[in-house]
Amino acid sequence: SKFSFAAGATESLGGWRPCWEATSSLQALRAMNSAFRAISRCPQARTRSLARCRQLPVLPQAHRMCRPCAAAAGAGCCELDSRRQFSSKVAPLREMSGGEVIFNMLVEHGVDTVFGYSGGAVLPLIDAFHGKSIQWITSSHEQCSGHSAAAYAKSTGKYGIAIVTSGPGLTNLVTPMQDALTDGVPMVIFSGQVPTGAMGTDAFQECPATEITRSCTKWNYVCLDFNQLPWAVNEAFRIAASGRPGPCHIDLPKDIVSMRAQVPEAVFKKAALASTDAPPMLDMAQIQKAAELINKSKRPIFYVGQGASHCPEIVSKVAKKANVPVTTTCHAMGIFDEREPLSMHMLGMHGAAYANFAIQNSDCIVAIGSRFDDRTTGIVTKYAPKAKAAEKEGTGGIVHINIDKTCFGKVVQPTVPIWGDTEHALQALDPLIQAPASSEREAWVTQCQAWKKDYAFDYVRAPCGQIKVQQVIEATNKYLHDSGIIDKKEVFVATGVGNHQMMSCQFLRWVKPRTFITSGSLGVMGAGLPFAIGTQIANPDSLTILIDGDGSFGMTNMDLQTVKRYNLPIKIAVMNDDRQQMVWVWQRLFFEGRYISVDNVNPDFVALGKAYGIESISCDNEADLPQVIEKWLTSDGPMLCEFKVVPDICLPMVAPGKALDEMILLQDRDAVLGTSDEELGSMKFEGLAPS
């Protein structure tokens, strides 16, 4: 049977209505329908259809014609036909394998580094990298490859590329992909696959790769046709960086990547023209409404997320012009220099009490590139009471600027949603923002600064000259700022997940965007060391510091071999308290001190570092701390320092079911934790422990 599919015109076809034909089956028709939807201008339709499409048909030239010229096929009068002839005129051919095609596509996309691990099914691809211009970084484990690629992207804003083999190679990347998806990191992952003839037979190291990665990627695709390799690579790069960034995955059967063909140079020239989708057009009526709310509000605050990482200058300009305090999420720290008087530092569950007070008392919250994550809102029913009241009175409310419109109303219903790139939105707002004339705005800033002074981050010192995690991080921050290193060079800090992560947010002052490399939404223990590796490789002249806990470090410390292999000058701090302290605290508060699975049996970390050929030292007292910090941070090559610390609770803390300003503060410490490990605190907790 012959099937014909006529579809509406698209912008890219200049208004023509193409008639696509196939002399095959209903399945082919459906594939064409999916293919047409995939090139439409609707991102949601494109993503939905492409995620389901396994193979796009390559249609004959004669079947691509406009309706008015269908009768004149071959006459050269069809605009679409002539354009295709022009773009595919005779060009030099080069014989190459599928792996070489992919390599050359990566070169055209500006890729200079990939992270990966070898394996049988992916050999035809990685063979193309031998002796070539793209740097190949071998990690100790596929999960480490994924996290390092993510850190490369987090610290630069470029694409992170990971390449692994089939089966377990791919499944080991699920955690990094999910982490990249929830943290908005642009990544492109290539996985090997068994030959097409063996797919579906439970062959050795076979897994249904794209079915596994469907829910943890923005888009995925198994390439069953050599001719689709260039298209698939371009599509992955486009989708990964369009809108809110995220990971894309291409699965590559071994026989497809091994296949050889004469490939025209034009294939790679087209790759250079591929780009991300255009950002949304701004609704100026919404911009005007937002400006009016900000101008008339008495107590505004900017709540900034990592969606503003690319535009710190305009964030600072508008905040200072309007005299508005600024608080950030953990991924956004440094977008607004935390040394500025208007900075309220990080808010949230373990954020600054003064930032949480400011949010709850603000009459106009301007969310810029943030998404109202649960760790930043507390219980939603008690969130932003003053802003909600001001909304009803028409004197304030919540302005939400985000490039991902699906986040509007997902957690908090905004008064004024603005769909657009944060930089574009702030540039449009800037001329409409008025410098405050009344004294009420100045009084608000004064109140915020008073909260900063009264509720500054602090901790109870350990007895007998012992040290705590907070103390080590505080000393590190002091050295970085007093020595001027923080302004002289790029300084990045990577962490694992736990107390040390939150205490790094609290006791380091962040001055530049993209310098805190951590797992936010997913909270991946063990990501710290591979994060530091990816960051150092992406920024070879930087000072890259890893602040890790003994629990997190124990999960991926085998990646010390990667540090040694490439002689990466990473400064590694292991905060060793011999337990998973954050979870230990939750068991103490919510499970009456019934501890399970929180004690660590650690190696001698100094001996471990030396076993890998890495200079390693230790510190367990405050008298030696300043000298040890200086030696550690100024060493020429990699250095591991084990800090033997006294366990502590991370405060402030917003308990589950509580409002953002109903925090456990330092003065509540003994009532919450007790005065010793044996004695429980007097304050009782109900409900679910934090997840």
C-alpha positions as CSV (number, residue, x, y, z in Angstrom):
1,S,0.0,0.0,0.0
2,K,1.0,3.6,-0.5
3,F,0.5,6.0,2.4
4,S,0.7,9.8,2.2
5,F,1.1,12.2,5.1
6,A,0.4,15.9,4.6
7,A,1.3,18.1,7.5
8,G,1.1,21.8,8.4
9,A,3.9,24.1,7.4
10,T,6.8,24.9,9.7
11,E,8.9,28.0,10.0
12,S,11.9,26.1,8.9
13,L,10.3,25.1,5.6
14,G,9.4,28.7,4.7
15,G,5.6,28.1,4.7
16,W,5.6,25.1,2.3
17,R,3.3,22.1,3.0
18,P,5.5,19.0,2.3
19,C,4.0,15.8,1.2
20,W,6.0,12.8,2.4
21,E,5.4,9.4,0.9
22,A,6.6,6.0,1.8
23,T,5.9,2.7,0.0
24,S,6.1,0.6,3.1
25,S,3.8,-0.2,6.0
26,L,1.7,1.6,8.6
27,Q,4.8,1.4,10.9
28,A,6.7,3.6,8.4
29,L,3.9,6.1,8.3
30,R,4.0,6.4,12.1
31,A,7.7,6.8,12.0
32,M,7.4,9.6,9.6
33,N,4.7,11.2,11.7
34,S,7.0,11.1,14.7
35,A,9.8,12.5,12.6
36,F,7.8,15.4,11.4
37,R,6.6,16.2,15.0
38,A,10.2,15.9,16.1
39,I,11.3,18.8,13.8
40,S,8.4,21.0,14.8
41,R,9.0,24.2,16.8
42,C,7.3,22.9,20.0
43,P,10.0,21.7,22.4
44,Q,7.6,19.5,24.3
45,A,6.3,17.8,21.1
46,R,9.9,17.4,19.8
47,T,11.2,15.9,23.0
48,R,8.2,13.6,23.4
49,S,8.4,12.2,19.9
50,L,12.1,11.9,19.6
51,A,12.4,10.1,22.9
52,R,10.1,7.4,21.4
53,C,11.7,7.3,17.9
54,R,14.1,4.5,17.4
55,Q,14.9,5.1,13.7
56,L,14.1,8.0,11.4
57,P,13.6,7.0,7.8
58,V,15.9,8.5,5.2
59,L,13.5,9.5,2.5
60,P,14.4,9.7,-1.2
61,Q,15.0,13.2,-2.6
62,A,12.0,12.7,-5.0
63,H,9.7,12.3,-2.0
64,R,10.6,15.7,-0.5
65,M,8.6,18.3,-2.6
66,C,6.0,21.0,-2.1
67,R,2.4,20.4,-3.1
68,P,2.3,23.0,-5.9
69,C,5.3,21.4,-7.6
70,A,4.5,17.8,-7.1
71,A,3.6,17.5,-10.8
72,A,6.8,19.1,-11.8
73,A,9.1,16.7,-10.0
74,G,12.6,16.9,-11.3
75,A,12.0,20.2,-13.2
76,G,13.9,22.1,-10.6
77,C,11.1,24.6,-9.8
78,C,10.5,23.4,-6.2
79,E,12.1,25.8,-3.7
80,L,12.6,23.0,-1.2
81,D,14.1,20.7,-3.8
82,S,16.5,23.4,-5.0
83,R,17.6,24.3,-1.5
84,R,18.4,20.7,-0.8
85,Q,20.3,20.4,-4.1
86,F,22.3,23.5,-3.2
87,S,23.2,22.2,0.4
88,S,24.2,18.8,-0.9
89,K,26.2,19.6,-4.0
90,V,29.3,17.6,-4.7
91,A,31.7,17.6,-1.8
92,P,34.9,15.7,-0.9
93,L,34.3,12.2,0.5
94,R,36.2,10.5,3.3
95,E,36.0,6.9,4.2
96,M,35.5,6.6,7.9
97,S,33.8,4.4,10.5
98,G,30.8,5.3,12.6
99,G,33.1,6.0,15.5
100,E,35.2,8.4,13.4
101,V,32.0,10.2,12.3
102,I,31.0,10.7,16.0
103,F,34.6,11.9,16.8
104,N,34.5,14.5,14.1
105,M,31.0,15.6,15.1
106,L,32.4,16.2,18.7
107,V,35.3,18.2,17.2
108,E,32.8,20.4,15.3
109,H,30.9,21.0,18.5
110,G,34.0,22.3,20.2
111,V,34.5,19.3,22.5
112,D,38.1,19.1,23.9
113,T,37.7,16.6,26.7
114,V,35.7,13.4,27.3
115,F,35.5,11.2,30.4
116,G,35.1,7.5,30.1
117,Y,36.0,3.8,30.6
118,S,36.7,1.2,28.0
119,G,34.8,-2.0,27.2
120,G,34.2,-4.4,24.4
121,A,31.0,-2.9,22.9
122,V,32.4,0.7,22.8
123,L,35.9,-0.1,21.4
124,P,34.9,0.9,17.8
125,L,34.1,4.4,19.2
126,I,37.0,5.0,21.5
127,D,39.4,3.7,18.9
128,A,38.7,6.9,17.0
129,F,40.1,9.0,19.9
130,H,43.6,7.4,19.7
131,G,46.2,10.0,19.0
132,K,43.6,12.7,18.2
133,S,42.9,16.2,19.5
134,I,40.3,15.4,22.1
135,Q,41.6,14.6,25.5
136,W,40.4,11.2,26.8
137,I,40.3,11.0,30.6
138,T,40.1,7.5,32.1
139,S,38.3,7.3,35.4
140,S,38.4,4.4,37.9
141,H,34.7,3.6,37.5
142,E,32.0,4.6,35.1
143,Q,30.1,6.5,37.8
144,C,33.2,8.6,38.4
145,S,33.4,9.3,34.6
146,G,29.8,10.6,34.7
147,H,30.3,12.8,37.8
148,S,33.6,14.2,36.4
149,A,31.9,15.0,33.1
150,A,29.1,16.8,35.1
151,A,31.7,18.8,37.1
152,Y,33.4,19.8,33.8
153,A,30.0,21.2,32.7
154,K,29.0,22.7,36.1
155,S,32.3,24.7,36.4
156,T,32.4,26.0,32.8
157,G,28.9,26.0,31.5
158,K,30.1,23.9,28.5
159,Y,29.0,20.3,27.7
160,G,30.1,17.4,29.8
161,I,30.8,14.3,27.7
162,A,31.0,10.7,29.0
163,I,31.5,7.5,27.0
164,V,31.0,4.0,28.4
165,T,30.5,0.5,27.3
166,S,27.2,-1.5,27.2
167,G,25.4,-3.2,30.1
168,P,27.0,-2.4,33.4
169,G,29.0,0.4,31.9
170,L,25.7,2.2,31.1
171,T,23.9,1.2,34.3
172,N,26.8,2.7,36.3
173,L,26.0,6.0,34.7
174,V,22.4,6.2,35.8
175,T,23.2,8.1,39.0
176,P,25.3,10.8,37.3
177,M,22.6,11.2,34.7
178,Q,19.8,11.6,37.2
179,D,22.0,14.0,39.2
180,A,22.6,16.0,36.0
181,L,18.9,16.0,35.2
182,T,17.8,17.3,38.6
183,D,20.6,19.8,38.8
184,G,20.3,21.1,35.3
185,V,23.6,20.1,33.8
186,P,24.2,19.9,30.0
187,M,25.7,16.4,29.3
188,V,25.9,14.1,26.3
189,I,26.5,10.4,27.1
190,F,27.4,7.8,24.5
191,S,27.1,4.1,25.4
192,G,28.2,1.1,23.5
193,Q,25.6,-1.6,22.7
194,V,25.7,-5.2,21.5
195,P,25.3,-5.6,17.7
196,T,21.8,-5.0,16.3
197,G,21.4,-8.7,15.5
198,A,22.0,-9.6,19.2
199,M,19.8,-6.9,20.7
200,G,16.9,-8.4,22.6
201,T,18.6,-11.8,23.1
202,D,20.0,-11.2,26.6
203,A,23.5,-11.2,25.0
204,F,26.6,-10.7,27.1
205,Q,26.6,-7.2,28.6
206,E,23.4,-6.3,27.0
207,C,20.8,-4.1,28.7
208,P,17.8,-2.1,27.4
209,A,19.8,1.1,27.6
210,T,17.4,3.6,26.3
211,E,14.5,2.2,28.4
212,I,16.7,2.5,31.5
213,T,17.8,6.1,30.8
214,R,14.4,7.4,29.5
215,S,13.4,8.9,32.9
216,C,16.8,10.3,33.8
217,T,17.5,12.2,30.5
218,K,16.0,15.0,28.6
219,W,16.2,12.9,25.4
220,N,17.6,9.5,24.4
221,Y,18.1,7.6,21.2
222,V,19.4,4.2,20.0
223,C,21.0,4.7,16.6
224,L,20.1,1.8,14.3
225,D,21.2,3.5,11.1
226,F,24.7,4.7,10.2
227,N,23.2,7.6,8.3
228,Q,21.5,8.9,11.4
229,L,24.7,9.3,13.5
230,P,25.3,13.0,12.5
231,W,21.7,13.9,13.1
232,A,21.6,12.1,16.5
233,V,24.8,13.9,17.8
234,N,23.5,17.3,16.7
235,E,20.1,16.6,18.3
236,A,21.7,15.5,21.6
237,F,23.8,18.7,21.8
238,R,20.8,20.9,20.9
239,I,18.4,19.4,23.4
240,A,21.0,19.2,26.2
241,A,21.6,23.0,26.2
242,S,18.1,24.2,25.2
243,G,15.9,25.6,27.9
244,R,16.8,24.2,31.3
245,P,20.0,22.1,30.5
246,G,20.1,18.4,31.2
247,P,21.7,15.1,30.0
248,C,21.0,13.4,26.6
249,H,22.0,9.8,25.9
250,I,22.8,8.1,22.6
251,D,23.1,4.3,22.5
252,L,25.4,2.9,19.8
253,P,25.2,-0.7,18.6
254,K,28.6,-2.1,17.9
255,D,28.0,-3.0,14.2
256,I,26.7,0.5,13.5
257,V,29.7,2.2,15.0
258,S,32.1,-0.3,13.2
259,M,30.5,0.3,9.8
260,R,32.6,2.2,7.2
261,A,31.2,4.5,4.6
262,Q,32.2,7.4,2.3
263,V,31.2,10.4,4.3
264,P,30.8,13.9,2.7
265,E,32.6,16.8,4.5
266,A,29.4,18.7,4.4
267,V,28.1,16.5,7.2
268,F,30.6,18.0,9.6
269,K,30.2,21.5,8.3
270,K,26.5,21.4,9.1
271,A,27.3,20.4,12.6
272,A,29.0,23.8,13.1
273,L,25.7,25.5,12.3
274,A,23.7,23.5,14.8
275,S,22.6,25.6,17.8
276,T,20.3,25.5,20.8
277,D,16.7,26.6,20.6
278,A,16.1,30.3,20.8
279,P,15.2,31.4,24.3
280,P,11.5,32.4,24.8
281,M,10.3,35.8,23.8
282,L,9.6,38.1,26.8
283,D,6.1,39.2,27.6
284,M,6.7,42.8,28.3
285,A,3.3,43.2,30.0
286,Q,4.6,40.7,32.6
287,I,7.9,42.6,32.9
288,Q,6.0,45.8,33.5
289,K,3.9,44.2,36.2
290,A,7.0,42.8,37.9
291,A,8.7,46.2,37.9
292,E,5.7,47.8,39.4
293,L,5.6,45.3,42.2
294,I,9.3,45.7,43.0
295,N,9.1,49.5,42.9
296,K,6.1,49.8,45.2
297,S,7.2,47.0,47.7
298,K,8.7,48.0,51.0
299,R,10.6,44.8,51.8
300,P,11.7,43.1,48.6
301,I,14.3,40.3,48.4
302,F,15.9,38.6,45.4
303,Y,16.0,34.8,45.7
304,V,18.6,33.7,43.1
305,G,19.1,30.2,41.7
306,Q,21.7,28.7,39.4
307,G,19.6,29.8,36.4
308,A,21.3,33.1,36.8
309,S,24.9,31.7,36.8
310,H,25.6,33.2,33.4
311,C,24.6,36.8,34.3
312,P,26.0,37.8,37.7
313,E,26.7,41.4,36.4
314,I,23.0,42.2,35.7
315,V,21.9,40.5,38.9
316,S,24.2,42.7,40.9
317,K,23.4,45.8,38.9
318,V,19.6,45.5,39.5
319,A,19.9,44.5,43.1
320,K,22.1,47.5,43.9
321,K,20.0,49.9,41.9
322,A,16.8,48.8,43.7
323,N,18.7,48.4,47.1
324,V,17.3,44.9,47.5
325,P,18.9,42.2,49.7
326,V,19.9,39.0,47.8
327,T,19.8,35.4,49.0
328,T,20.8,32.3,46.9
329,T,20.4,28.6,46.6
330,C,23.5,26.5,47.2
331,H,24.2,26.2,43.4
332,A,23.9,30.0,43.0
333,M,26.3,30.9,45.7
334,G,28.8,33.5,44.3
335,I,26.4,34.9,41.6
336,F,26.1,37.8,44.0
337,D,29.4,38.4,45.8
338,E,28.8,37.3,49.4
339,R,31.1,40.1,50.7
340,E,28.6,42.7,49.6
341,P,26.5,44.2,52.4
342,L,23.3,43.3,50.5
343,S,24.2,39.6,50.4
344,M,22.1,37.4,52.7
345,H,24.1,34.3,51.8
346,M,22.4,30.9,51.3
347,L,18.9,30.2,52.5
348,G,17.1,27.0,53.3
349,M,17.1,24.0,55.6
350,H,20.7,24.5,56.7
351,G,21.0,28.0,55.3
352,A,21.4,31.3,57.1
353,A,18.8,32.1,59.7
354,Y,18.9,35.8,58.6
355,A,18.1,34.8,55.0
356,N,15.1,32.7,56.1
357,F,13.9,35.5,58.3
358,A,14.2,37.9,55.3
359,I,12.2,35.6,53.0
360,Q,9.4,35.1,55.5
361,N,9.1,38.9,56.2
362,S,9.5,40.1,52.7
363,D,6.5,41.6,50.9
364,C,8.0,40.9,47.4
365,I,10.0,37.8,46.6
366,V,11.7,37.9,43.2
367,A,12.8,34.3,42.3
368,I,15.5,34.6,39.6
369,G,16.4,31.3,38.0
370,S,15.3,29.3,41.0
371,R,12.5,26.7,41.4
372,F,11.4,26.8,45.1
373,D,13.1,23.6,46.0
374,D,11.7,22.0,49.2
375,R,15.0,22.6,51.0
376,T,14.5,26.4,50.4
377,T,10.8,26.7,51.3
378,G,10.1,24.7,54.5
379,I,6.5,23.6,54.7
380,V,4.8,25.3,51.7
381,T,1.6,26.2,53.5
382,K,3.6,28.5,55.8
383,Y,5.9,29.9,53.1
384,A,6.2,33.6,52.5
385,P,3.2,34.8,54.6
386,K,4.0,38.5,54.2
387,A,4.4,38.3,50.4
388,K,1.1,36.4,50.0
389,A,-0.6,39.0,52.2
390,A,0.9,41.8,50.0
391,E,-0.4,40.1,46.9
392,K,-3.9,40.3,48.1
393,E,-3.5,44.0,48.9
394,G,-1.8,44.6,45.5
395,T,1.4,45.9,47.1
396,G,3.7,42.9,46.5
397,G,3.7,39.2,45.9
398,I,6.0,36.7,44.3
399,V,7.7,37.3,40.9
400,H,9.1,34.1,39.3
401,I,11.6,34.3,36.4
402,N,12.6,31.0,34.9
403,I,13.3,29.6,31.4
404,D,11.4,26.4,32.3
405,K,7.8,27.3,32.4
406,T,6.8,24.0,33.8
407,C,8.1,25.1,37.2
408,F,5.5,27.9,37.5
409,G,3.0,26.9,40.2
410,K,4.6,23.5,40.7
411,V,5.5,24.4,44.3
412,V,4.6,28.0,44.8
413,Q,2.0,30.0,42.7
414,P,3.6,33.2,41.5
415,T,1.9,36.5,41.3
416,V,3.8,37.3,38.2
417,P,5.4,34.5,36.2
418,I,8.0,35.5,33.6
419,W,9.0,32.9,31.1
420,G,12.4,33.7,29.7
421,D,16.1,33.7,30.1
422,T,17.0,35.3,33.4
423,E,19.5,37.7,31.8
424,H,17.0,38.9,29.2
425,A,14.4,39.4,31.9
426,L,16.7,41.4,34.1
427,Q,17.9,43.5,31.2
428,A,14.3,44.3,30.4
429,L,13.5,45.1,34.1
430,D,16.6,47.3,34.6
431,P,15.3,50.5,32.9
432,L,12.0,50.1,34.7
433,I,13.4,49.7,38.2
434,Q,13.4,52.9,40.2
435,A,15.9,53.8,42.9
436,P,13.8,53.7,46.1
437,A,13.0,57.2,47.3
438,S,11.3,56.3,50.6
439,S,13.0,55.5,53.9
440,E,11.1,52.2,54.2
441,R,13.5,50.4,51.8
442,E,16.5,51.6,53.7
443,A,14.9,50.5,57.0
444,W,14.4,47.0,55.5
445,V,18.0,46.7,54.5
446,T,19.0,47.8,58.0
447,Q,16.8,45.1,59.5
448,C,18.3,42.5,57.3
449,Q,21.8,43.5,58.3
450,A,20.8,43.4,61.9
451,W,19.7,39.8,61.5
452,K,23.0,39.0,59.8
453,K,24.8,40.3,62.9
454,D,22.5,38.7,65.5
455,Y,22.2,35.2,63.8
456,A,25.6,34.8,62.2
457,F,26.8,31.2,61.5
458,D,28.6,29.8,64.6
459,Y,29.3,26.6,66.5
460,V,30.3,25.3,69.9
461,R,34.1,24.7,70.0
462,A,35.4,21.2,70.8
463,P,37.1,20.7,74.2
464,C,40.8,20.2,74.8
465,G,41.9,21.9,71.6
466,Q,40.2,19.3,69.3
467,I,38.8,20.5,66.0
468,K,35.4,20.4,64.2
469,V,34.5,20.5,60.6
470,Q,33.2,24.1,60.9
471,Q,36.6,25.1,62.3
472,V,38.6,23.6,59.5
473,I,36.4,25.2,56.8
474,E,36.4,28.5,58.7
475,A,40.3,28.4,58.8
476,T,40.3,27.5,55.1
477,N,38.1,30.5,54.2
478,K,40.3,32.8,56.3
479,Y,43.5,31.7,54.5
480,L,41.9,32.1,51.1
481,H,40.7,35.6,51.8
482,D,43.6,36.9,53.9
483,S,46.2,35.6,51.4
484,G,44.2,37.2,48.5
485,I,44.1,33.9,46.6
486,I,40.3,34.1,46.3
487,D,40.8,37.2,44.1
488,K,44.0,36.3,42.4
489,K,42.9,33.0,40.8
490,E,39.9,30.8,40.2
491,V,39.1,28.9,43.3
492,F,36.6,25.9,43.1
493,V,35.3,23.8,46.0
494,A,33.8,20.4,45.4
495,T,32.1,18.4,48.1
496,G,30.4,15.1,48.8
497,V,27.1,15.1,50.6
498,G,26.5,15.5,54.4
499,N,27.4,17.8,57.2
500,H,30.7,18.9,55.5
501,Q,28.7,20.0,52.4
502,M,26.3,22.2,54.3
503,M,29.1,23.6,56.6
504,S,31.0,24.5,53.4
505,C,28.0,26.6,52.3
506,Q,27.9,28.2,55.7
507,F,31.6,29.0,56.5
508,L,33.0,29.8,53.1
509,R,32.3,33.2,51.5
510,W,31.5,32.7,47.8
511,V,32.5,35.4,45.4
512,K,32.1,34.0,41.9
513,P,29.4,31.8,40.2
514,R,30.0,28.2,39.3
515,T,32.6,27.7,42.0
516,F,30.7,25.4,44.3
517,I,30.6,22.0,42.7
518,T,28.2,19.7,44.5
519,S,25.2,17.4,44.2
520,G,22.2,19.4,45.1
521,S,18.8,17.9,44.4
522,L,19.8,14.2,44.2
523,G,22.4,14.4,47.0
524,V,24.9,11.8,45.7
525,M,27.4,10.7,48.4
526,G,30.7,9.9,46.7
527,A,30.4,12.5,44.0
528,G,33.0,14.8,45.6
529,L,36.3,13.3,44.4
530,P,35.2,12.8,40.7
531,F,33.6,16.3,40.8
532,A,37.0,17.7,41.9
533,I,38.7,15.8,39.1
534,G,36.4,17.1,36.4
535,T,36.7,20.6,37.7
536,Q,40.5,20.6,37.8
537,I,40.7,19.2,34.3
538,A,38.3,21.8,33.0
539,N,40.1,24.6,34.8
540,P,43.8,23.5,34.8
541,D,45.1,26.8,36.2
542,S,42.6,26.9,39.1
543,L,42.9,26.0,42.8
544,T,40.5,23.1,43.1
545,I,39.7,22.0,46.7
546,L,37.8,18.9,47.7
547,I,36.1,19.1,51.1
548,D,34.7,15.6,51.7
549,G,33.4,13.5,54.6
550,D,34.8,10.1,55.5
551,G,31.5,8.4,54.4
552,S,31.3,10.1,51.0
553,F,35.1,9.7,50.4
554,G,34.8,6.0,51.1
555,M,32.5,5.5,48.2
556,T,34.8,6.7,45.4
557,N,38.3,7.0,46.9
558,M,39.5,4.6,44.3
559,D,39.5,7.6,41.9
560,L,42.7,8.7,43.6
561,Q,44.3,6.7,40.9
562,T,42.9,9.3,38.4
563,V,44.3,12.1,40.4
564,K,47.7,10.4,40.3
565,R,47.4,9.3,36.7
566,Y,47.1,12.9,35.5
567,N,49.0,14.5,38.4
568,L,46.1,16.8,39.2
569,P,47.0,19.3,41.9
570,I,43.7,18.9,43.8
571,K,43.8,19.7,47.5
572,I,41.8,16.9,49.2
573,A,40.4,17.3,52.7
574,V,38.8,14.3,54.4
575,M,36.7,15.2,57.5
576,N,37.0,12.1,59.5
577,D,34.6,11.7,62.4
578,D,34.2,7.9,61.9
579,R,30.5,8.1,61.2
580,Q,27.8,9.4,58.9
581,Q,27.1,12.2,61.3
582,M,24.1,13.9,59.6
583,V,22.1,10.6,59.5
584,W,23.3,9.8,63.1
585,V,21.7,13.1,64.2
586,W,18.4,12.2,62.5
587,Q,18.3,8.8,64.2
588,R,19.0,10.5,67.5
589,L,16.2,13.1,67.0
590,F,13.6,11.1,65.3
591,F,14.3,7.5,66.4
592,E,15.3,8.0,70.0
593,G,18.9,7.2,69.5
594,R,18.5,3.8,67.9
595,Y,21.6,3.9,65.6
596,I,22.0,1.6,62.7
597,S,24.3,1.7,59.6
598,V,26.0,5.0,60.6
599,D,29.4,3.9,62.0
600,N,32.3,3.9,59.5
601,V,35.3,1.5,59.7
602,N,37.8,3.7,57.9
603,P,41.3,3.0,56.6
604,D,44.3,5.1,57.5
605,F,43.5,7.9,55.0
606,V,47.1,9.2,55.1
607,A,48.5,5.7,54.3
608,L,45.8,5.4,51.6
609,G,46.9,8.6,49.9
610,K,50.5,7.6,50.1
611,A,49.7,4.2,48.6
612,Y,48.6,6.1,45.5
613,G,51.7,8.2,45.5
614,I,50.0,11.3,46.7
615,E,51.5,13.4,49.5
616,S,49.3,13.1,52.5
617,I,49.2,14.7,56.0
618,S,46.9,14.9,59.0
619,C,45.7,17.3,61.6
620,D,43.8,16.8,64.9
621,N,44.2,20.0,66.9
622,E,43.6,23.7,66.6
623,A,47.2,24.7,67.4
624,D,48.5,23.1,64.2
625,L,45.5,24.0,62.1
626,P,46.7,27.3,60.5
627,Q,50.0,25.9,59.5
628,V,48.5,22.7,58.1
629,I,46.0,24.7,56.1
630,E,48.7,26.8,54.5
631,K,50.9,23.8,53.7
632,W,47.9,21.9,52.3
633,L,46.6,24.7,50.0
634,T,50.1,25.9,48.8
635,S,51.5,22.5,47.9
636,D,52.6,22.2,44.2
637,G,50.9,18.9,43.4
638,P,48.0,16.9,44.8
639,M,47.8,16.7,48.5
640,L,45.4,14.8,50.9
641,C,44.9,16.0,54.4
642,E,43.0,14.0,56.9
643,F,41.3,16.2,59.5
644,K,40.3,14.1,62.6
645,V,37.3,16.0,63.8
646,V,34.8,15.9,66.6
647,P,31.2,15.1,65.3
648,D,28.6,17.9,65.6
649,I,25.1,18.8,64.5
650,C,24.7,21.2,61.5
651,L,22.8,24.3,62.7
652,P,20.6,26.2,61.8
653,M,18.2,23.5,60.8
654,V,14.6,23.7,59.6
655,A,12.9,20.5,60.9
656,P,10.4,18.7,58.7
657,G,6.9,20.2,58.9
658,K,8.2,23.5,60.1
659,A,8.1,26.9,58.5
660,L,11.3,28.4,57.0
661,D,11.7,30.7,60.0
662,E,10.9,28.0,62.6
663,M,14.5,27.0,62.9
664,I,16.6,25.1,65.4
665,L,19.3,27.6,66.3
666,L,22.6,27.3,68.0
667,Q,21.1,28.3,71.4
668,D,18.8,25.2,71.1
669,R,21.7,22.9,70.6
670,D,21.8,21.2,74.0
671,A,18.0,20.9,74.2
672,V,18.0,19.2,70.8
673,L,21.2,17.1,70.9
674,G,21.9,16.6,74.6
675,T,25.1,17.3,76.4
676,S,26.7,13.9,75.5
677,D,26.3,11.0,73.2
678,E,24.7,9.0,76.0
679,E,22.1,11.7,77.0
680,L,19.3,12.5,74.6
681,G,18.1,16.1,74.3
682,S,14.9,17.3,76.0
683,M,13.3,18.6,72.8
684,K,11.1,15.9,71.2
685,F,10.6,15.5,67.4
686,E,7.7,14.1,65.5
687,G,6.9,13.3,61.9
688,L,9.3,12.1,59.2
689,A,13.0,12.6,59.5
690,P,14.6,14.6,56.7
691,S,15.2,12.6,53.5
